[in-house]
Amino acid sequence: MTKTHKTFSAQEKAQVALTAIKGEKTISQIASEFQVHPTQIGLWKKQAMDNLTEIFKDNRKKEKQTEFQQQEKLDNLYKLIGKRDLELDWLKKKFSVFDA
């Protein structure tokens, strides 16, 4: 008889990891309560602990840097458009001699 694997949602994983982080219950108790292998609980706990600092990072610096980069790209595009317009006007002027 084959055993089917249960898939857990991100919310369920977070709940199991948080319960393990609290330390109020043993891993065995958590495993029986949520019907998860103890090794899996340890992995989810470690993953949660490793990524916990990402939640509290200051993203404002990154946003300012991104805005500056976007403005820089926009300025470069405007310069390129201006250059192309000048080249097009020059070509029209030079080839207008042949239209007559």
TIZA-737968 format. One record per residue: residue number from 1; z negated, y, x of N, C-alpha, C in turn. Coordinates in nm, 4 decimals. Each point is the difference from the previous one (the first is absolute). Example, Ala and Ser with C-alpha at 12.3 -4.5 7.8 and 13.67 -1.06 7.14 Angstrom:
BEGIN
<atom seq="1" n_zz="-0.7800" n_yy="-0.5690" n_xx="1.3190" ca_zz="0.0000" ca_yy="0.1190" ca_xx="-0.0890" c_zz="0.0000" c_yy="0.1200" c_xx="0.0900"/>
<atom seq="2" n_zz="0.0720" n_yy="0.1050" n_xx="-0.0350" ca_zz="-0.0060" ca_yy="0.1190" ca_xx="0.0820" c_zz="-0.0730" c_yy="0.1090" c_xx="-0.0770"/>
END
This chain:
BEGIN
<atom seq="1" n_zz="0.0000" n_yy="-0.1170" n_xx="0.0844" ca_zz="0.0000" ca_yy="0.1170" ca_xx="-0.0844" c_zz="0.0000" c_yy="0.1247" c_xx="0.0900"/>
<atom seq="2" n_zz="0.0893" n_yy="0.0932" n_xx="-0.0296" ca_zz="0.0100" ca_yy="0.1201" ca_xx="0.0819" c_zz="-0.0963" c_yy="0.1066" c_xx="-0.0512"/>
<atom seq="3" n_zz="-0.0478" n_yy="0.0787" n_xx="0.0947" ca_zz="-0.0930" ca_yy="0.1068" ca_xx="-0.0335" c_zz="0.0752" c_yy="0.1319" c_xx="0.0044"/>
<atom seq="4" n_zz="-0.0092" n_yy="0.0786" n_xx="-0.1066" ca_zz="0.0685" ca_yy="0.1286" ca_xx="-0.0021" c_zz="-0.0922" c_yy="0.1063" c_xx="0.0591"/>
<atom seq="5" n_zz="0.0593" n_yy="0.0926" n_xx="0.0718" ca_zz="-0.0758" ca_yy="0.1079" ca_xx="0.0609" c_zz="-0.0114" c_yy="0.1161" c_xx="-0.0974"/>
<atom seq="6" n_zz="-0.1192" n_yy="0.0523" n_xx="-0.0083" ca_zz="-0.0217" ca_yy="0.1153" ca_xx="-0.0869" c_zz="0.0327" c_yy="0.1252" c_xx="0.0799"/>
<atom seq="7" n_zz="0.0741" n_yy="0.0905" n_xx="-0.0609" ca_zz="0.0294" ca_yy="0.1270" ca_xx="0.0655" c_zz="-0.0949" c_yy="0.1052" c_xx="-0.0560"/>
<atom seq="8" n_zz="-0.0499" n_yy="0.0824" n_xx="0.0888" ca_zz="-0.0968" ca_yy="0.1018" ca_xx="-0.0378" c_zz="0.0651" c_yy="0.1373" c_xx="0.0072"/>
<atom seq="9" n_zz="-0.0354" n_yy="0.0836" n_xx="-0.0945" ca_zz="0.0517" ca_yy="0.1370" ca_xx="0.0010" c_zz="-0.0754" c_yy="0.0793" c_xx="0.1067"/>
<atom seq="10" n_zz="0.0524" n_yy="0.1162" n_xx="0.0321" ca_zz="-0.0646" ca_yy="0.0858" ca_xx="0.0987" c_zz="-0.1397" c_yy="0.0405" c_xx="-0.0469"/>
<atom seq="11" n_zz="-0.0141" n_yy="0.0216" n_xx="-0.1285" ca_zz="-0.1302" ca_yy="0.0380" ca_xx="-0.0553" c_zz="-0.1009" c_yy="-0.1135" c_xx="0.0161"/>
<atom seq="12" n_zz="0.0439" n_yy="-0.1236" n_xx="-0.0251" ca_zz="-0.0888" ca_yy="-0.1149" ca_xx="0.0156" c_zz="-0.0398" c_yy="-0.0182" c_xx="0.1463"/>
<atom seq="13" n_zz="0.0957" n_yy="0.0161" n_xx="0.0891" ca_zz="-0.0289" ca_yy="-0.0115" ca_xx="0.1430" c_zz="-0.1009" c_yy="0.1059" c_xx="0.0431"/>
<atom seq="14" n_zz="0.0193" n_yy="0.1215" n_xx="-0.0487" ca_zz="-0.0912" ca_yy="0.1085" ca_xx="0.0346" c_zz="-0.1403" c_yy="-0.0277" c_xx="-0.0517"/>
<atom seq="15" n_zz="-0.0077" n_yy="-0.0551" n_xx="-0.1184" ca_zz="-0.1302" ca_yy="-0.0300" ca_xx="-0.0584" c_zz="-0.0719" c_yy="-0.1071" c_xx="0.0816"/>
<atom seq="16" n_zz="0.0718" n_yy="-0.1038" n_xx="0.0407" ca_zz="-0.0582" ca_yy="-0.1064" ca_xx="0.0811" c_zz="-0.0437" c_yy="0.0566" c_xx="0.1351"/>
<atom seq="17" n_zz="0.0869" n_yy="0.0800" n_xx="0.0630" ca_zz="-0.0326" ca_yy="0.0581" ca_xx="0.1303" c_zz="-0.1208" c_yy="0.0916" c_xx="-0.0092"/>
<atom seq="18" n_zz="-0.0071" n_yy="0.0812" n_xx="-0.1044" ca_zz="-0.1121" ca_yy="0.0914" ca_xx="-0.0179" c_zz="-0.1308" c_yy="-0.0769" c_xx="-0.0204"/>
<atom seq="19" n_zz="0.0063" n_yy="-0.1068" n_xx="-0.0753" ca_zz="-0.1181" ca_yy="-0.0834" ca_xx="-0.0208" c_zz="-0.0463" c_yy="-0.0583" c_xx="0.1333"/>
<atom seq="20" n_zz="0.0952" n_yy="-0.0428" n_xx="0.0823" ca_zz="-0.0342" ca_yy="-0.0557" ca_xx="0.1309" c_zz="-0.0569" c_yy="0.1076" c_xx="0.0922"/>
<atom seq="21" n_zz="0.0545" n_yy="0.1204" n_xx="-0.0060" ca_zz="-0.0472" ca_yy="0.1090" ca_xx="0.0850" c_zz="-0.1429" c_yy="0.0397" c_xx="-0.0374"/>
<atom seq="22" n_zz="-0.0300" n_yy="-0.0007" n_xx="-0.1282" ca_zz="-0.1349" ca_yy="0.0369" ca_xx="-0.0451" c_zz="-0.1063" c_yy="-0.0915" c_xx="0.0614"/>
<atom seq="23" n_zz="0.0327" n_yy="-0.1276" n_xx="0.0155" ca_zz="-0.0919" ca_yy="-0.0944" ca_xx="0.0621" c_zz="-0.1140" c_yy="-0.0454" c_xx="-0.0884"/>
<atom seq="24" n_zz="0.0072" n_yy="0.0255" n_xx="-0.1287" ca_zz="-0.1065" ca_yy="-0.0409" ca_xx="-0.0918" c_zz="0.0051" c_yy="-0.1496" c_xx="-0.0295"/>
<atom seq="25" n_zz="0.1188" n_yy="-0.0591" n_xx="0.0166" ca_zz="0.0186" ca_yy="-0.1432" ca_xx="-0.0250" c_zz="0.0585" c_yy="-0.0634" c_xx="0.1253"/>
<atom seq="26" n_zz="-0.0195" n_yy="-0.1300" n_xx="0.0119" ca_zz="0.0596" ca_yy="-0.0702" ca_xx="0.1132" c_zz="0.1487" c_yy="-0.0225" c_xx="-0.0279"/>
<atom seq="27" n_zz="0.0730" n_yy="-0.0318" n_xx="0.1056" ca_zz="0.1435" ca_yy="-0.0260" ca_xx="-0.0147" c_zz="0.0209" c_yy="-0.1199" c_xx="-0.0927"/>
<atom seq="28" n_zz="-0.0864" n_yy="-0.0981" n_xx="0.0085" ca_zz="0.0118" ca_yy="-0.1176" ca_xx="-0.0871" c_zz="-0.0189" c_yy="0.0371" c_xx="-0.1469"/>
<atom seq="29" n_zz="-0.0953" n_yy="0.0870" n_xx="-0.0270" ca_zz="-0.0231" ca_yy="0.0437" ca_xx="-0.1376" c_zz="0.1208" c_yy="0.0778" c_xx="-0.0529"/>
<atom seq="30" n_zz="0.0537" n_yy="0.0865" n_xx="0.0847" ca_zz="0.1176" ca_yy="0.0781" ca_xx="-0.0403" c_zz="0.1187" c_yy="-0.0930" c_xx="-0.0234"/>
<atom seq="31" n_zz="0.0156" n_yy="-0.0982" n_xx="0.0877" ca_zz="0.1108" ca_yy="-0.0952" ca_xx="-0.0115" c_zz="-0.0060" c_yy="-0.0749" c_xx="-0.1322"/>
<atom seq="32" n_zz="-0.1220" n_yy="-0.0459" n_xx="-0.0388" ca_zz="-0.0079" ca_yy="-0.0714" ca_xx="-0.1274" c_zz="0.0153" c_yy="0.0923" c_xx="-0.1201"/>
<atom seq="33" n_zz="-0.0473" n_yy="0.1224" n_xx="0.0123" ca_zz="0.0105" ca_yy="0.0938" ca_xx="-0.1120" c_zz="0.1453" c_yy="0.0381" c_xx="-0.0277"/>
<atom seq="34" n_zz="0.0760" n_yy="0.0280" n_xx="0.1057" ca_zz="0.1380" ca_yy="0.0448" ca_xx="-0.0176" c_zz="0.1023" c_yy="-0.1109" c_xx="0.0194"/>
<atom seq="35" n_zz="-0.0469" n_yy="-0.1196" n_xx="0.0339" ca_zz="0.0854" ca_yy="-0.1155" ca_xx="0.0251" c_zz="0.1042" c_yy="0.0309" c_xx="0.1076"/>
<atom seq="36" n_zz="-0.0521" n_yy="0.0466" n_xx="0.1143" ca_zz="0.0814" ca_yy="0.0336" ca_xx="0.1158" c_zz="-0.0578" c_yy="-0.0744" c_xx="0.1187"/>
<atom seq="37" n_zz="0.0857" n_yy="-0.0442" n_xx="0.0904" ca_zz="-0.0461" ca_yy="-0.0692" ca_xx="0.1199" c_zz="-0.0783" c_yy="0.0977" c_xx="0.0872"/>
<atom seq="38" n_zz="-0.1109" n_yy="-0.0453" n_xx="0.0601" ca_zz="-0.0812" ca_yy="0.0884" ca_xx="0.0841" c_zz="0.0781" c_yy="0.0647" c_xx="0.1152"/>
<atom seq="39" n_zz="0.0953" n_yy="-0.0715" n_xx="0.0570" ca_zz="0.0814" ca_yy="0.0573" ca_xx="0.1071" c_zz="0.0802" c_yy="0.1187" c_xx="-0.0513"/>
<atom seq="40" n_zz="0.0524" n_yy="-0.0132" n_xx="-0.1207" ca_zz="0.0787" ca_yy="0.1082" ca_xx="-0.0600" c_zz="-0.0869" c_yy="0.1229" c_xx="-0.0236"/>
<atom seq="41" n_zz="-0.1236" n_yy="-0.0224" n_xx="-0.0409" ca_zz="-0.0923" ca_yy="0.1120" ca_xx="-0.0222" c_zz="-0.0227" c_yy="0.0747" c_xx="0.1314"/>
<atom seq="42" n_zz="-0.0186" n_yy="-0.0760" n_xx="0.1074" ca_zz="-0.0184" ca_yy="0.0624" ca_xx="0.1313" c_zz="0.1203" c_yy="0.0818" c_xx="0.0412"/>
<atom seq="43" n_zz="0.1204" n_yy="-0.0493" n_xx="-0.0288" ca_zz="0.1224" ca_yy="0.0733" ca_xx="0.0341" c_zz="0.0124" c_yy="0.1283" c_xx="-0.0814"/>
<atom seq="44" n_zz="-0.0284" n_yy="-0.0087" n_xx="-0.1283" ca_zz="0.0087" ca_yy="0.1186" ca_xx="-0.0854" c_zz="-0.1059" c_yy="0.1035" c_xx="0.0397"/>
<atom seq="45" n_zz="-0.1191" n_yy="-0.0471" n_xx="0.0357" ca_zz="-0.1067" ca_yy="0.0897" ca_xx="0.0428" c_zz="0.0420" c_yy="0.0726" c_xx="0.1274"/>
<atom seq="46" n_zz="0.0537" n_yy="-0.0748" n_xx="0.0958" ca_zz="0.0445" ca_yy="0.0599" ca_xx="0.1265" c_zz="0.1119" c_yy="0.1007" c_xx="-0.0250"/>
<atom seq="47" n_zz="0.0950" n_yy="-0.0361" n_xx="-0.0855" ca_zz="0.1111" ca_yy="0.0897" ca_xx="-0.0322" c_zz="-0.0522" c_yy="0.1285" c_xx="-0.0647"/>
<atom seq="48" n_zz="-0.0963" n_yy="-0.0131" n_xx="-0.0889" ca_zz="-0.0575" ca_yy="0.1171" ca_xx="-0.0665" c_zz="-0.0730" c_yy="0.0883" c_xx="0.1006"/>
<atom seq="49" n_zz="-0.0756" n_yy="-0.0599" n_xx="0.0884" ca_zz="-0.0747" ca_yy="0.0766" ca_xx="0.0996" c_zz="0.0945" c_yy="0.0707" c_xx="0.0971"/>
<atom seq="50" n_zz="0.1070" n_yy="-0.0668" n_xx="0.0395" ca_zz="0.0963" ca_yy="0.0587" ca_xx="0.0934" c_zz="0.0731" c_yy="0.1185" c_xx="-0.0609"/>
<atom seq="51" n_zz="0.0284" n_yy="-0.0069" n_xx="-0.1295" ca_zz="0.0780" ca_yy="0.1046" ca_xx="-0.0659" c_zz="-0.0861" c_yy="0.1059" c_xx="-0.0685"/>
<atom seq="52" n_zz="-0.1298" n_yy="-0.0130" n_xx="0.0099" ca_zz="-0.0899" ca_yy="0.0938" ca_xx="-0.0672" c_zz="0.0134" c_yy="0.1406" c_xx="0.0565"/>
<atom seq="53" n_zz="0.0236" n_yy="0.0127" n_xx="0.1289" ca_zz="0.0121" ca_yy="0.1332" ca_xx="0.0601" c_zz="0.1241" c_yy="0.0729" c_xx="-0.0492"/>
<atom seq="54" n_zz="0.1031" n_yy="-0.0718" n_xx="-0.0402" ca_zz="0.1234" ca_yy="0.0625" ca_xx="-0.0493" c_zz="-0.0255" c_yy="0.0810" c_xx="-0.1269"/>
<atom seq="55" n_zz="-0.0952" n_yy="-0.0409" n_xx="-0.0779" ca_zz="-0.0299" ca_yy="0.0672" ca_xx="-0.1264" c_zz="-0.0512" c_yy="0.1416" c_xx="0.0246"/>
<atom seq="56" n_zz="-0.0768" n_yy="0.0162" n_xx="0.1077" ca_zz="-0.0664" ca_yy="0.1269" ca_xx="0.0244" c_zz="0.0699" c_yy="0.0864" c_xx="0.1038"/>
<atom seq="57" n_zz="0.1219" n_yy="-0.0348" n_xx="0.0378" ca_zz="0.0737" ca_yy="0.0819" ca_xx="0.0955" c_zz="0.0390" c_yy="0.1322" c_xx="-0.0636"/>
<atom seq="58" n_zz="0.0078" n_yy="0.1037" n_xx="0.0821" ca_zz="0.0384" ca_yy="0.1329" ca_xx="-0.0466" c_zz="0.1524" c_yy="0.0087" c_xx="0.0026"/>
<atom seq="59" n_zz="0.0611" n_yy="-0.0045" n_xx="-0.1153" ca_zz="0.1464" ca_yy="0.0014" ca_xx="-0.0103" c_zz="0.0569" c_yy="0.1415" c_xx="0.0008"/>
<atom seq="60" n_zz="-0.0845" n_yy="0.1002" n_xx="-0.0025" ca_zz="0.0496" ca_yy="0.1379" ca_xx="-0.0036" c_zz="0.0770" c_yy="0.0343" c_xx="0.1266"/>
<atom seq="61" n_zz="-0.0457" n_yy="-0.0473" n_xx="0.1151" ca_zz="0.0700" ca_yy="0.0257" ca_xx="0.1253" c_zz="0.1385" c_yy="-0.0608" c_xx="-0.0039"/>
<atom seq="62" n_zz="0.0086" n_yy="-0.1199" n_xx="-0.0520" ca_zz="0.1280" ca_yy="-0.0697" ca_xx="-0.0090" c_zz="0.0945" c_yy="0.0742" c_xx="-0.0946"/>
<atom seq="63" n_zz="-0.0534" n_yy="0.0510" n_xx="-0.1125" ca_zz="0.0823" ca_yy="0.0733" ca_xx="-0.0964" c_zz="0.0547" c_yy="0.1281" c_xx="0.0622"/>
<atom seq="64" n_zz="-0.0841" n_yy="0.0722" n_xx="0.0755" ca_zz="0.0456" ca_yy="0.1227" ca_xx="0.0642" c_zz="0.1086" c_yy="-0.0300" c_xx="0.1011"/>
<atom seq="65" n_zz="-0.0182" n_yy="-0.1074" n_xx="0.0753" ca_zz="0.0984" ca_yy="-0.0380" ca_xx="0.0995" c_zz="0.1308" c_yy="-0.0387" c_xx="-0.0681"/>
<atom seq="66" n_zz="-0.0079" n_yy="-0.0710" n_xx="-0.1095" ca_zz="0.1189" ca_yy="-0.0416" ca_xx="-0.0730" c_zz="0.0729" c_yy="0.1212" c_xx="-0.0566"/>
<atom seq="67" n_zz="-0.0738" n_yy="0.0966" n_xx="-0.0535" ca_zz="0.0615" ca_yy="0.1217" ca_xx="-0.0531" c_zz="0.0735" c_yy="0.0754" c_xx="0.1102"/>
<atom seq="68" n_zz="-0.0609" n_yy="0.0081" n_xx="0.1176" ca_zz="0.0628" ca_yy="0.0675" ca_xx="0.1130" c_zz="0.1282" c_yy="-0.0711" c_xx="0.0404"/>
<atom seq="69" n_zz="-0.0038" n_yy="-0.1323" n_xx="0.0040" ca_zz="0.1188" ca_yy="-0.0772" ca_xx="0.0369" c_zz="0.1101" c_yy="0.0181" c_xx="-0.1027"/>
<atom seq="70" n_zz="-0.0349" n_yy="0.0029" n_xx="-0.1279" ca_zz="0.0994" ca_yy="0.0195" ca_xx="-0.1050" c_zz="0.0625" c_yy="0.1381" c_xx="0.0101"/>
<atom seq="71" n_zz="-0.0803" n_yy="0.1012" n_xx="0.0261" ca_zz="0.0516" ca_yy="0.1356" ca_xx="0.0136" c_zz="0.0921" c_yy="0.0096" c_xx="0.1205"/>
<atom seq="72" n_zz="-0.0373" n_yy="-0.0669" n_xx="0.1080" ca_zz="0.0824" ca_yy="0.0000" ca_xx="0.1204" c_zz="0.1360" c_yy="-0.0656" c_xx="-0.0273"/>
<atom seq="73" n_zz="-0.0010" n_yy="-0.1111" n_xx="-0.0718" ca_zz="0.1254" ca_yy="-0.0675" ca_xx="-0.0352" c_zz="0.0864" c_yy="0.0889" c_xx="-0.0889"/>
<atom seq="74" n_zz="-0.0639" n_yy="0.0663" n_xx="-0.0951" ca_zz="0.0717" ca_yy="0.0883" ca_xx="-0.0911" c_zz="0.0642" c_yy="0.1161" c_xx="0.0763"/>
<atom seq="75" n_zz="-0.0747" n_yy="0.0572" n_xx="0.0934" ca_zz="0.0553" ca_yy="0.1092" ca_xx="0.0816" c_zz="0.1201" c_yy="-0.0474" c_xx="0.0810"/>
<atom seq="76" n_zz="-0.0103" n_yy="-0.1189" n_xx="0.0566" ca_zz="0.1117" ca_yy="-0.0548" ca_xx="0.0774" c_zz="0.1228" c_yy="-0.0229" c_xx="-0.0879"/>
<atom seq="77" n_zz="-0.0223" n_yy="-0.0461" n_xx="-0.1220" ca_zz="0.1122" ca_yy="-0.0216" ca_xx="-0.0918" c_zz="0.0669" c_yy="0.1320" c_xx="-0.0379"/>
<atom seq="78" n_zz="-0.0808" n_yy="0.1056" n_xx="-0.0244" ca_zz="0.0574" ca_yy="0.1303" ca_xx="-0.0305" c_zz="0.0819" c_yy="0.0529" c_xx="0.1172"/>
<atom seq="79" n_zz="-0.0484" n_yy="-0.0197" n_xx="0.1234" ca_zz="0.0752" ca_yy="0.0413" ca_xx="0.1185" c_zz="0.1327" c_yy="-0.0740" c_xx="0.0071"/>
<atom seq="80" n_zz="-0.0043" n_yy="-0.1308" n_xx="-0.0278" ca_zz="0.1213" ca_yy="-0.0813" ca_xx="0.0044" c_zz="0.1004" c_yy="0.0455" c_xx="-0.1056"/>
<atom seq="81" n_zz="-0.0494" n_yy="0.0299" n_xx="-0.1196" ca_zz="0.0883" ca_yy="0.0473" ca_xx="-0.1069" c_zz="0.0632" c_yy="0.1336" c_xx="0.0393"/>
<atom seq="82" n_zz="-0.0810" n_yy="0.0898" n_xx="0.0570" ca_zz="0.0520" ca_yy="0.1289" ca_xx="0.0440" c_zz="0.1071" c_yy="-0.0163" c_xx="0.1067"/>
<atom seq="83" n_zz="-0.0242" n_yy="-0.0901" n_xx="0.0928" ca_zz="0.0978" ca_yy="-0.0260" ca_xx="0.1070" c_zz="0.1301" c_yy="-0.0543" c_xx="-0.0584"/>
<atom seq="84" n_zz="-0.0115" n_yy="-0.0908" n_xx="-0.0947" ca_zz="0.1201" ca_yy="-0.0587" ca_xx="-0.0622" c_zz="0.0775" c_yy="0.1058" c_xx="-0.0790"/>
<atom seq="85" n_zz="-0.0718" n_yy="0.0888" n_xx="-0.0669" ca_zz="0.0667" ca_yy="0.1081" ca_xx="-0.0736" c_zz="0.0787" c_yy="0.0903" c_xx="0.0943"/>
<atom seq="86" n_zz="-0.0608" n_yy="0.0334" n_xx="0.1153" ca_zz="0.0687" ca_yy="0.0828" ca_xx="0.0979" c_zz="0.1262" c_yy="-0.0693" c_xx="0.0527"/>
<atom seq="87" n_zz="-0.0133" n_yy="-0.1298" n_xx="0.0289" ca_zz="0.1157" ca_yy="-0.0758" ca_xx="0.0494" c_zz="0.1105" c_yy="-0.0063" c_xx="-0.1051"/>
<atom seq="88" n_zz="-0.0376" n_yy="-0.0189" n_xx="-0.1250" ca_zz="0.0973" ca_yy="-0.0075" ca_xx="-0.1084" c_zz="0.0711" c_yy="0.1344" c_xx="-0.0177"/>
<atom seq="89" n_zz="-0.0752" n_yy="0.1093" n_xx="0.0028" ca_zz="0.0613" ca_yy="0.1329" ca_xx="-0.0110" c_zz="0.0964" c_yy="0.0256" c_xx="0.1157"/>
<atom seq="90" n_zz="-0.0395" n_yy="-0.0394" n_xx="0.1203" ca_zz="0.0847" ca_yy="0.0185" ca_xx="0.1174" c_zz="0.1304" c_yy="-0.0796" c_xx="-0.0149"/>
<atom seq="91" n_zz="-0.0138" n_yy="-0.1261" n_xx="-0.0471" ca_zz="0.1188" ca_yy="-0.0829" ca_xx="-0.0194" c_zz="0.0919" c_yy="0.0573" c_xx="-0.1077"/>
<atom seq="92" n_zz="-0.0573" n_yy="0.0474" n_xx="-0.1092" ca_zz="0.0808" ca_yy="0.0606" ca_xx="-0.1056" c_zz="0.0759" c_yy="0.1216" c_xx="0.0526"/>
<atom seq="93" n_zz="-0.0681" n_yy="0.0780" n_xx="0.0828" ca_zz="0.0613" ca_yy="0.1189" ca_xx="0.0563" c_zz="0.1153" c_yy="-0.0378" c_xx="0.0938"/>
<atom seq="94" n_zz="-0.0196" n_yy="-0.1006" n_xx="0.0827" ca_zz="0.1021" ca_yy="-0.0409" ca_xx="0.0968" c_zz="0.1209" c_yy="-0.0656" c_xx="-0.0693"/>
<atom seq="95" n_zz="-0.0291" n_yy="-0.0790" n_xx="-0.1039" ca_zz="0.1106" ca_yy="-0.0681" ca_xx="-0.0692" c_zz="0.0687" c_yy="0.0868" c_xx="-0.1039"/>
<atom seq="96" n_zz="-0.0562" n_yy="0.1142" n_xx="-0.0331" ca_zz="0.0662" ca_yy="0.0897" ca_xx="-0.0947" c_zz="0.1273" c_yy="0.0585" c_xx="0.0602"/>
<atom seq="97" n_zz="0.0126" n_yy="-0.0009" n_xx="0.1313" ca_zz="0.1202" ca_yy="0.0451" ca_xx="0.0687" c_zz="0.1183" c_yy="-0.0909" c_xx="-0.0370"/>
<atom seq="98" n_zz="-0.0272" n_yy="-0.1285" n_xx="-0.0185" ca_zz="0.1052" ca_yy="-0.0969" ca_xx="-0.0309" c_zz="0.0392" c_yy="0.0026" c_xx="-0.1477"/>
<atom seq="99" n_zz="-0.0824" n_yy="0.0559" n_xx="-0.0859" ca_zz="0.0294" ca_yy="0.0043" ca_xx="-0.1442" c_zz="0.1102" c_yy="0.1025" c_xx="-0.0327"/>
<atom seq="100" n_zz="0.0171" n_yy="0.1008" n_xx="0.0791" ca_zz="0.0966" ca_yy="0.1058" ca_xx="-0.0305" c_zz="0.1421" c_yy="-0.0390" c_xx="0.0195"/>
END
